[in-house]
Amino acid sequence: MVSIEPYATALVLAAFGVLLTVSVASSRASARLGVPLTLVFLLIGVLAGSEGIGKIPFEDYSLTFRLGTIALVLILFDGGLNTPTRAIRLVVGPATALATIGVALTALATSAAAHLLGFSWPHGLLIGAIVSSTDAAAVFSVLTSSGIHLRRRVGSLLEVESGFNDPMAVILTTALTANLARPGTVSTVSLIIDVVRELVLGAVIGYAIGRGANLMMRRLRLPAAGLYPVFTLGVAFLAFAVPTLTHSSGFLAVYVAGVALGGRSLPHRVGIRRVHDALGWLSQIVMFLVLGLLVFPTRLVSVAVNGLAIALFLAFIARPVVVMLCLAPFRLPFREVAYVSWVGLRGAVPIVLATIPVLGGLPEARYLFDIVFFVVVVGAIVPGSTVPWMTRRLGVGMPGDRVPTSSIEIDAPGAMSSELRSFYIDASVAVVGATLSEIPFPASAAVTVIERGGELFAPSGSTRLEVGDHVYVFSARADRPHVDLLFGRAEELDED
């Protein structure tokens, strides 16, 4: 008897490899056409599915849930690693309001729209909970491909909101699914208590794991640099698993663990962040490909009207109204509020949440799953394709000359006591117009590279700093206050 292996495995890997390479290769075309990347990945999945040209038979919701859970863990951990604690302090109030009250109000508003379309209140609430959370990665992928960078507060608000609101959506979806399967098992009071308990415990456990991992990594001397991201990957999985097994929010815990781990000095920080950034992108691609594979175009016809109506209501009414209500007490500028309300794109989270009712055996679960498809697609097309235009229209992007075109970082085990930061030279900076030899640097500090007009060069003592320069300063961390006094605030949010 001839074994079917390794041919069966090779066939699976070939299909997966083709989907990944085609998805990534399509990213440049999507940038030129102004089409969001997430929509491209989704359409590739549809084309590869059982009713597309690829004819790949796939309808395994259990596997989708497991893949989705792993993907969300990696996405949230990567988001936490790249969210400095200063960014959280800057927007913790409005981000928390959007991630808790905002998610609940979005679910309620969407359920009301669904009820008007003929859904029962329990089913409407479940739809609202599934599509209530946002995905900052979807927004930033559109901006990155367009070469646009957001101002500090707006970018931080979108990032932190998306990290905080996923756990709330998961808790609501799980509870509402259980209530539909066994009516009356979840009361409003018990749901509120569970939400508070899970979020608080998840945050505490996540911080403890992230902080403990940070202390361990400072003392570890691993034999190879590649082992450090393997260690942090293990931390990410533990940060999700431990609180989940103790009935608290694993998704919030893994995000907080990423913040606590990355918010202080780490050995091989650059390599660690690059690995997790790649894993985050892989997770995004896989989840949208899987959603595409699970979609049967012939089945979408029956949900098209309701799905499109709910998606448009969410984009044009529910999200803007809820954001304006939640952010009103914080007196943010109207243009920032308007921007946040418009660009609340949906990403991988609704895909994962939509599998929960299916796994729970609800009779209309697949119908709800198809509704989510419309929400994700319409969100990618309507707000998604207008994100660059809206950024410029509302003036919340960074001026082009203030964004360096190069990225220079240090990746060495002994770099924890030193740092390389970039500074933009404008007319208000103390050192503008001075030569490097005239600047009173601390003993540890020196300018290593200057970017001027998009070109890099190594400066000398006679080099004069001009408005518009991006200056890379190497110094000891202990001398940061002295360097900041000379050059102003660094171009990126710094870790503590």
C-alpha positions as CSV (number, residue, x, y, z in Angstrom):
1,M,0.0,0.0,0.0
2,V,1.4,3.4,-1.0
3,S,1.3,6.0,1.7
4,I,-0.5,9.2,1.0
5,E,2.1,11.1,2.9
6,P,4.1,13.3,2.4
7,Y,2.0,14.2,-0.7
8,A,-1.1,15.2,1.3
9,T,0.9,17.5,3.5
10,A,2.7,18.9,0.5
11,L,-0.6,19.6,-1.2
12,V,-1.9,21.5,1.9
13,L,1.4,23.5,2.2
14,A,1.3,24.3,-1.6
15,A,-2.2,25.7,-1.3
16,F,-1.3,27.7,1.8
17,G,1.9,28.9,0.2
18,V,0.1,30.1,-2.9
19,L,-2.5,31.9,-0.9
20,L,0.1,33.7,1.2
21,T,2.4,34.7,-1.6
22,V,-0.5,35.9,-3.8
23,S,-1.9,37.9,-0.8
24,V,1.4,39.6,0.0
25,A,2.3,40.2,-3.7
26,S,-1.1,41.9,-4.1
27,S,-0.3,44.5,-1.4
28,R,1.5,46.8,-3.8
29,A,-1.4,46.7,-6.3
30,S,-3.8,47.4,-3.5
31,A,-1.8,50.5,-2.4
32,R,-1.8,51.9,-5.9
33,L,-5.5,51.3,-6.4
34,G,-6.4,52.7,-2.9
35,V,-8.1,49.4,-1.9
36,P,-7.6,48.3,1.7
37,L,-5.3,45.3,2.1
38,T,-7.8,43.4,4.3
39,L,-10.3,43.5,1.4
40,V,-7.7,42.1,-0.9
41,F,-7.0,39.2,1.4
42,L,-10.7,38.5,1.8
43,L,-11.4,38.4,-1.9
44,I,-8.4,36.1,-2.5
45,G,-9.9,33.7,0.1
46,V,-13.3,33.9,-1.7
47,L,-11.7,33.1,-5.0
48,A,-9.9,30.2,-3.5
49,G,-13.0,28.8,-1.8
50,S,-15.2,25.9,-2.8
51,E,-17.3,28.2,-5.1
52,G,-14.3,30.1,-6.5
53,I,-11.7,29.2,-9.0
54,G,-9.6,27.5,-6.3
55,K,-12.3,25.0,-5.4
56,I,-10.8,24.5,-1.9
57,P,-13.5,22.8,0.2
58,F,-13.4,24.4,3.7
59,E,-16.2,24.8,6.3
60,D,-14.5,23.9,9.5
61,Y,-15.7,26.5,12.1
62,S,-14.0,24.7,15.0
63,L,-10.6,25.0,13.3
64,T,-11.4,28.6,12.3
65,F,-12.1,29.4,16.0
66,R,-8.8,27.9,17.1
67,L,-6.9,29.6,14.3
68,G,-8.7,32.9,15.1
69,T,-7.9,32.6,18.8
70,I,-4.2,32.1,18.1
71,A,-4.3,35.0,15.6
72,L,-5.9,37.4,18.0
73,V,-3.4,36.5,20.7
74,L,-0.5,37.3,18.3
75,I,-2.2,40.5,17.0
76,L,-3.0,41.8,20.5
77,F,0.4,41.0,21.9
78,D,2.1,42.7,18.9
79,G,-0.1,45.7,19.5
80,G,0.8,45.8,23.2
81,L,4.6,45.5,22.4
82,N,4.3,48.6,20.1
83,T,2.1,50.6,22.5
84,P,4.3,52.7,24.8
85,T,3.0,53.3,28.3
86,R,3.1,57.1,27.6
87,A,0.6,56.5,24.8
88,I,-1.8,54.8,27.1
89,R,-1.5,57.5,29.7
90,L,-2.2,60.1,27.0
91,V,-5.5,58.5,26.0
92,V,-6.5,56.1,28.8
93,G,-9.7,58.0,29.6
94,P,-11.3,58.3,26.1
95,A,-9.9,54.9,25.0
96,T,-11.5,53.1,28.1
97,A,-14.8,54.9,27.5
98,L,-14.8,53.7,23.8
99,A,-13.7,50.2,24.7
100,T,-16.4,49.6,27.4
101,I,-19.4,52.0,27.1
102,G,-18.8,52.5,23.4
103,V,-18.8,48.7,22.7
104,A,-22.0,48.3,24.7
105,L,-23.7,51.3,23.0
106,T,-22.6,50.1,19.6
107,A,-24.1,46.6,20.3
108,L,-27.3,48.2,21.4
109,A,-27.6,50.6,18.5
110,T,-26.8,47.8,16.0
111,S,-29.3,45.5,17.7
112,A,-32.0,48.1,17.3
113,A,-31.3,48.3,13.6
114,A,-31.3,44.6,13.3
115,H,-34.6,44.4,15.1
116,L,-36.2,46.8,12.6
117,L,-35.0,44.5,9.9
118,G,-36.9,41.6,11.5
119,F,-34.4,40.0,13.9
120,S,-35.4,39.2,17.4
121,W,-33.9,41.3,20.2
122,P,-31.6,38.4,21.4
123,H,-30.3,37.8,17.8
124,G,-29.9,41.5,17.2
125,L,-27.9,42.0,20.4
126,L,-25.7,39.1,19.3
127,I,-25.0,40.7,15.9
128,G,-24.3,44.0,17.6
129,A,-21.8,42.4,20.0
130,I,-20.0,40.5,17.2
131,V,-19.4,43.6,15.2
132,S,-18.8,46.1,18.0
133,S,-15.0,46.1,18.3
134,T,-12.6,47.9,16.0
135,D,-9.2,47.1,14.5
136,A,-6.5,49.7,14.5
137,A,-4.3,47.4,12.3
138,A,-6.8,47.8,9.5
139,V,-6.6,51.6,9.7
140,F,-2.8,51.7,9.9
141,S,-2.4,49.3,7.0
142,V,-4.3,51.8,4.8
143,L,-2.4,54.7,6.1
144,T,1.0,53.0,5.7
145,S,0.3,52.0,2.1
146,S,-0.6,55.7,1.5
147,G,2.5,57.1,3.2
148,I,0.4,58.9,5.8
149,H,1.2,59.0,9.6
150,L,-1.3,60.1,12.2
151,R,-0.7,62.7,14.8
152,R,0.3,61.3,18.2
153,R,-3.0,61.5,20.2
154,V,-5.3,60.3,17.3
155,G,-3.0,57.4,16.5
156,S,-2.7,56.4,20.2
157,L,-6.4,56.6,20.7
158,L,-7.2,54.3,17.8
159,E,-4.5,51.9,18.9
160,V,-5.4,51.7,22.6
161,E,-9.1,51.6,21.9
162,S,-8.7,48.5,19.6
163,G,-6.5,46.8,22.2
164,F,-9.0,47.4,25.0
165,N,-12.3,46.8,23.1
166,D,-11.7,43.3,21.8
167,P,-12.1,41.7,25.3
168,M,-15.4,43.5,25.9
169,A,-16.7,42.2,22.6
170,V,-15.6,38.7,23.3
171,I,-17.3,38.7,26.7
172,L,-20.6,40.0,25.4
173,T,-20.6,37.6,22.4
174,T,-19.9,34.6,24.6
175,A,-22.6,35.6,27.2
176,L,-25.3,36.4,24.6
177,T,-24.6,33.1,22.7
178,A,-25.0,31.2,26.0
179,N,-28.3,33.1,26.7
180,L,-29.6,32.3,23.3
181,A,-28.7,28.6,23.7
182,R,-30.3,28.5,27.2
183,P,-32.6,31.5,27.6
184,G,-32.5,33.2,31.0
185,T,-29.1,31.9,32.1
186,V,-27.5,35.3,31.9
187,S,-29.1,38.3,33.5
188,T,-28.1,42.0,33.0
189,V,-26.7,42.3,36.5
190,S,-24.6,39.1,36.3
191,L,-23.3,40.2,32.9
192,I,-22.1,43.5,34.2
193,I,-20.5,41.8,37.2
194,D,-18.8,39.3,35.0
195,V,-17.5,42.0,32.6
196,V,-16.0,44.0,35.4
197,R,-14.5,40.9,37.1
198,E,-13.0,39.5,33.9
199,L,-11.5,42.8,32.7
200,V,-10.0,43.7,36.1
201,L,-8.5,40.2,36.7
202,G,-7.4,40.0,33.1
203,A,-5.5,43.3,33.4
204,V,-3.9,42.4,36.7
205,I,-2.8,38.9,35.6
206,G,-1.6,40.3,32.2
207,Y,0.5,43.0,33.9
208,A,2.0,40.5,36.3
209,I,3.0,38.1,33.5
210,G,4.4,40.9,31.3
211,R,6.3,42.6,34.1
212,G,7.7,39.3,35.4
213,A,8.8,38.3,31.8
214,N,10.5,41.7,31.4
215,L,12.5,41.1,34.6
216,M,13.4,37.6,33.5
217,M,14.6,38.7,30.1
218,R,16.9,41.4,31.6
219,R,18.7,38.6,33.6
220,L,18.6,35.9,30.9
221,R,21.7,35.4,28.7
222,L,20.4,33.2,26.0
223,P,23.0,31.6,23.6
224,A,21.3,32.9,20.4
225,A,19.4,36.1,19.6
226,G,16.7,34.1,17.8
227,L,15.7,32.6,21.2
228,Y,14.5,35.9,22.6
229,P,11.4,36.2,20.3
230,V,10.7,32.5,21.0
231,F,10.6,33.3,24.7
232,T,8.3,36.3,24.1
233,L,6.0,34.1,22.0
234,G,5.7,31.7,25.0
235,V,4.9,34.7,27.2
236,A,2.1,35.7,24.8
237,F,0.5,32.3,24.9
238,L,0.8,32.1,28.7
239,A,-0.6,35.6,29.1
240,F,-3.7,34.4,27.3
241,A,-4.0,30.9,28.7
242,V,-3.5,31.6,32.4
243,P,-6.3,34.2,32.9
244,T,-8.6,32.3,30.5
245,L,-8.3,29.2,32.6
246,T,-9.1,31.3,35.7
247,H,-12.2,32.7,34.0
248,S,-10.9,36.2,33.3
249,S,-10.2,38.0,30.1
250,G,-7.3,36.4,28.3
251,F,-7.5,38.8,25.4
252,L,-7.1,41.9,27.6
253,A,-4.4,40.1,29.6
254,V,-2.3,39.4,26.5
255,Y,-2.5,43.0,25.3
256,V,-1.6,44.3,28.8
257,A,1.3,41.8,29.0
258,G,2.6,43.1,25.7
259,V,2.5,46.7,27.0
260,A,4.2,45.7,30.3
261,L,6.9,43.6,28.6
262,G,7.7,46.2,25.8
263,G,7.4,49.3,28.0
264,R,10.8,48.8,29.5
265,S,14.3,48.0,28.2
266,L,14.6,44.6,26.5
267,P,17.6,42.8,25.1
268,H,17.3,42.4,21.3
269,R,14.2,44.6,21.3
270,V,14.4,45.3,17.5
271,G,14.5,41.6,16.6
272,I,11.7,40.8,19.0
273,R,9.4,43.5,17.5
274,R,10.2,42.5,14.0
275,V,9.3,38.9,14.6
276,H,6.0,39.8,16.3
277,D,5.2,42.3,13.7
278,A,5.5,39.6,11.0
279,L,3.4,37.2,13.2
280,G,0.8,39.9,13.5
281,W,0.6,40.4,9.7
282,L,0.5,36.6,9.2
283,S,-2.4,36.4,11.6
284,Q,-4.3,39.2,9.8
285,I,-3.8,37.6,6.4
286,V,-4.7,34.1,7.6
287,M,-8.0,35.3,9.3
288,F,-9.2,37.2,6.2
289,L,-8.3,34.3,3.9
290,V,-10.2,31.9,6.2
291,L,-13.2,34.2,6.2
292,G,-13.1,34.2,2.4
293,L,-12.8,30.4,2.3
294,L,-15.8,30.1,4.6
295,V,-18.0,32.4,2.5
296,F,-20.3,30.8,-0.1
297,P,-21.3,33.5,-2.6
298,T,-24.5,31.7,-3.5
299,R,-25.5,31.8,0.2
300,L,-24.8,35.5,0.5
301,V,-27.8,36.4,-1.8
302,S,-30.3,35.6,1.0
303,V,-28.5,37.9,3.5
304,A,-27.5,40.7,1.1
305,V,-30.2,43.2,1.9
306,N,-30.0,42.8,5.7
307,G,-26.2,42.5,5.7
308,L,-25.7,45.6,3.7
309,A,-28.3,47.6,5.7
310,I,-26.6,46.7,9.1
311,A,-23.1,47.4,7.7
312,L,-24.1,50.8,6.4
313,F,-26.0,51.7,9.6
314,L,-22.9,50.7,11.7
315,A,-20.6,52.8,9.5
316,F,-22.7,55.9,9.0
317,I,-24.8,56.1,12.2
318,A,-23.9,53.8,15.1
319,R,-20.2,54.3,15.2
320,P,-20.2,58.1,14.7
321,V,-23.0,58.7,17.2
322,V,-21.5,56.4,19.9
323,V,-18.0,57.9,19.5
324,M,-19.3,61.5,19.8
325,L,-21.3,60.5,23.0
326,C,-18.4,58.7,24.6
327,L,-15.8,61.4,23.8
328,A,-18.0,64.4,24.7
329,P,-16.8,64.6,28.3
330,F,-13.1,64.7,27.3
331,R,-13.4,67.9,25.2
332,L,-11.2,66.6,22.3
333,P,-11.1,68.8,19.1
334,F,-14.0,68.1,16.8
335,R,-11.8,67.0,13.9
336,E,-10.2,64.3,16.1
337,V,-13.6,63.1,17.3
338,A,-14.9,63.1,13.7
339,Y,-11.9,61.1,12.5
340,V,-12.1,58.4,15.2
341,S,-15.8,58.1,14.6
342,W,-15.3,57.5,10.8
343,V,-12.3,55.1,10.8
344,G,-13.6,52.5,13.2
345,L,-12.8,49.6,10.8
346,R,-13.6,46.0,11.6
347,G,-10.8,43.4,11.3
348,A,-10.1,39.8,12.4
349,V,-12.2,40.0,15.6
350,P,-15.7,39.7,14.1
351,I,-14.5,36.7,12.1
352,V,-13.6,34.9,15.2
353,L,-16.6,36.0,17.2
354,A,-19.0,34.9,14.4
355,T,-17.8,31.3,14.8
356,I,-18.9,31.2,18.5
357,P,-22.7,31.0,17.7
358,V,-21.9,28.3,15.1
359,L,-20.0,26.3,17.6
360,G,-22.7,26.8,20.2
361,G,-25.2,25.2,17.8
362,L,-27.5,28.1,17.4
363,P,-30.0,27.5,14.5
364,E,-29.4,30.8,12.7
365,A,-25.6,30.9,13.3
366,R,-24.5,30.5,9.7
367,Y,-26.9,33.3,8.7
368,L,-25.3,35.6,11.3
369,F,-21.8,34.6,10.0
370,D,-22.7,35.7,6.6
371,I,-24.0,39.0,8.0
372,V,-20.5,39.6,9.4
373,F,-19.1,39.2,5.9
374,F,-21.0,42.2,4.8
375,V,-20.0,44.3,7.8
376,V,-16.3,43.6,7.2
377,V,-16.5,44.1,3.4
378,V,-18.5,47.3,3.6
379,G,-16.3,48.6,6.4
380,A,-13.3,48.1,4.2
381,I,-14.8,49.8,1.2
382,V,-16.7,52.7,2.6
383,P,-14.7,54.1,5.5
384,G,-11.6,52.1,4.5
385,S,-11.0,53.5,1.1
386,T,-11.6,57.0,2.3
387,V,-9.2,56.9,5.3
388,P,-6.3,58.7,3.5
389,W,-8.6,61.4,2.1
390,M,-10.3,61.9,5.5
391,T,-6.9,62.1,7.2
392,R,-5.9,65.0,5.0
393,R,-9.3,66.6,5.0
394,L,-9.5,66.7,8.8
395,G,-5.8,67.6,9.2
396,V,-5.0,64.8,11.7
397,G,-1.9,63.5,9.8
398,M,1.7,64.4,10.4
399,P,3.2,66.8,7.8
400,G,5.2,64.9,5.3
401,D,8.5,66.5,6.1
402,R,8.2,65.6,9.8
403,V,8.2,61.9,9.1
404,P,11.6,60.3,8.5
405,T,11.9,58.1,5.4
406,S,14.5,55.9,7.1
407,S,14.5,53.7,10.2
408,I,17.7,53.1,12.1
409,E,17.7,50.9,15.2
410,I,20.2,49.2,17.5
411,D,19.9,45.4,18.1
412,A,22.5,44.2,20.6
413,P,22.4,42.5,24.0
414,G,24.3,45.4,25.6
415,A,22.0,48.1,24.3
416,M,19.6,48.2,27.2
417,S,21.5,51.0,28.9
418,S,21.8,53.0,25.7
419,E,19.4,54.2,23.0
420,L,19.2,55.6,19.5
421,R,16.4,58.1,19.0
422,S,15.5,60.4,16.2
423,F,14.5,64.1,16.5
424,Y,12.9,66.5,14.1
425,I,14.6,69.9,13.9
426,D,12.2,72.7,13.7
427,A,12.6,76.5,14.3
428,S,11.8,76.1,18.0
429,V,14.5,73.6,18.8
430,A,17.4,74.9,20.9
431,V,20.1,73.5,18.6
432,V,18.7,74.7,15.3
433,G,21.4,76.6,13.3
434,A,24.2,75.3,15.5
435,T,27.1,73.2,14.4
436,L,27.6,69.8,16.1
437,S,30.9,71.1,17.7
438,E,29.0,74.0,19.3
439,I,26.3,71.7,21.0
440,P,27.1,70.9,24.7
441,F,26.4,67.1,24.4
442,P,26.6,65.0,27.6
443,A,29.6,62.7,27.6
444,S,27.6,59.6,26.4
445,A,25.9,61.4,23.5
446,A,26.7,61.9,19.8
447,V,24.8,62.5,16.6
448,T,25.4,59.4,14.4
449,V,23.4,60.0,11.3
450,I,21.3,62.9,9.8
451,E,18.5,62.6,7.2
452,R,18.2,65.7,5.1
453,G,15.9,65.8,2.0
454,G,15.4,62.1,2.1
455,E,19.2,61.3,2.1
456,L,21.3,60.0,4.9
457,F,24.8,61.2,5.7
458,A,27.4,60.9,8.5
459,P,27.9,64.3,10.1
460,S,31.1,66.0,11.3
461,G,31.7,68.6,13.9
462,S,31.2,71.4,11.3
463,T,27.8,70.1,10.2
464,R,25.1,72.7,10.9
465,L,21.7,71.6,11.9
466,E,18.9,72.9,9.6
467,V,15.1,73.1,9.9
468,G,13.7,69.9,8.5
469,D,16.6,67.6,9.5
470,H,15.9,64.3,11.2
471,V,18.8,63.8,13.6
472,Y,19.7,60.4,15.1
473,V,21.2,60.8,18.6
474,F,22.9,57.9,20.4
475,S,23.2,58.3,24.2
476,A,23.0,56.6,27.6
477,R,19.4,56.3,28.9
478,A,20.5,58.2,32.0
479,D,21.3,61.2,29.8
480,R,17.8,61.3,28.1
481,P,16.7,64.5,30.0
482,H,19.8,66.4,28.9
483,V,19.4,65.3,25.2
484,D,15.7,66.1,25.3
485,L,16.5,69.6,26.6
486,L,18.7,70.2,23.5
487,F,16.6,68.5,20.8
488,G,13.1,68.6,22.1
489,R,10.8,65.5,22.1
490,A,11.8,62.4,20.2
491,E,9.8,61.6,17.0
492,E,8.5,58.3,18.4
493,L,6.7,57.8,21.8
494,D,9.4,56.6,24.1
495,E,9.1,53.7,26.5
496,D,9.5,54.3,30.2
